[in-house]
């Protein structure tokens, strides 16, 4: 008799533990809201464009607040203009990423261009933190100053 009561109690406990719970779903943040959760990953960034012989020269660096799974430069595009108001995309560059690092830097990177235009480079500085579950990331897109290549 004791065994049957014990069995019944254990069965009831298991059924109670396995019963579904009713919970409300949380709101999913929009892209603008989501970026606020990952701010502060990029501690510092610099970008400098300058003249080289028919070449746009670029120095860029970014430093993180800690060791990141990925850090670097993404979605880079060289743009040209005749009036420094209207910019046209000329060439897209490959992403430059360090893994498991605190920083990324490139100095004296040259992009051949045609003379007779203003040029600039638009870079997205990117950092993604380490983590298995929902690691945060931060992106900051910045244009360089314009440079006359004559």
HUURFEN-V503139 format. One record per helix or strand. SS is the DSSP state (alpha for helix, beta for strand). FROM is the first residue (numbers start at 1). TO is the last residue. If there is no record, write none. Layout:
# HUURFEN-V503139
ss:SS from:FROM to:TO
ss:SS from:FROM to:TO
This chain:
# HUURFEN-V503139
ss:alpha from:2 to:18
ss:alpha from:31 to:37
ss:beta from:42 to:52
ss:beta from:55 to:81
ss:beta from:88 to:93
ss:beta from:96 to:112
ss:beta from:117 to:129
ss:beta from:137 to:143
ss:beta from:147 to:149
